[in-house]
Amino acid sequence: MPHLGSMPEPTAKPRTLMGGWISRLDLAMELGLSVDTLRRWEAQRMGPPCVRAGRKVYYRRAAVEDWLEEQEQAAPRRRRAGGRR
């Protein structure tokens, strides 16, 4: 039986400070929106929650996903044209 102290430890990927966060520009690109739209939503408090670090604005990915799910739940269901009545 090998000695436990002699086994190599698995190399863990170091966690970065900004892991799990996304910039406003990156979020706009992922959502297919303009940066101005996200800026306007922030001013109107209607978009995903964000955090400011100086002049930079960041969004927590998990919060954006939660916000998107809320938007999906709040959206009215549309009937497809030509469906059975």
N, C-alpha and C positions, 0 to 999 in steps of 0.2 A: 504494500500500500504506500503510495507516494506521500511524502510529508506535505501537509497543506501549505506551509510557508514557502515551499519551493515552486508552487504553481504560479505561472505568470498571471498577473491581474488583467482582466479585460480592460482595454483602453476605452474609457468613456469619453464621448464627445463633450468638450467643455461647453458649458452653458453660457451664452452671451447675454449681456445686459438687455439688449433689445430683442431677444428671442420672444416671439409671440406678439410683437408689435409691428405695425405697418405704417409707412408715411402716407400723407394725404395724396401725394402724387401717385404712389404705387397703388393705393386703394382706388383712386379715380381710374387708373388704367385697368385694374382688375374688374371693376364694375362697368366699364365702358361709359363713364361719366366725365364731365370736365371738373377740374379742380375748383372752378368758380361755383359749380353746383354744390360741391361738398362744403365750400366756404359759406354759401348762402344757407344751406341746411343747418350748419352750426349756428349761424346768427339767429335763425328762426327756431332753434332747438327741436328740429324735426328729423335729423339724420342720426346715424350711429354715434354713441358717445365717444368723445375724444379727449385727449390730454395735451396740454401745451408745455413745451420745454423751450423757453425763450420764444423765438419766432417760429419754431418748428411745431407741427401738429402731428400727433400720432394716434392711431386707433389700435386697440387691442383686438387681435384677430377673433378671439372667442366672442367678444362683445359685438363685433360686426356680424358674425354668424348668427348670434341670438337675435340681433336687430332684423336681419334678413328673414329669419323664421317668423318673427312677429309681423313683419310686413306681409308675408305670405298668408298668415292666418287672418289678417285684417282685410285682405283683398277680397272683393266680392267675387263669387263664383260665376263664371259666364257659361251660358249654354252654347254648345257648338251649333253652328248653322246647319240645317239639314238633318238634325237629330230626330229621334222618335219623339212624338208628342203624346 
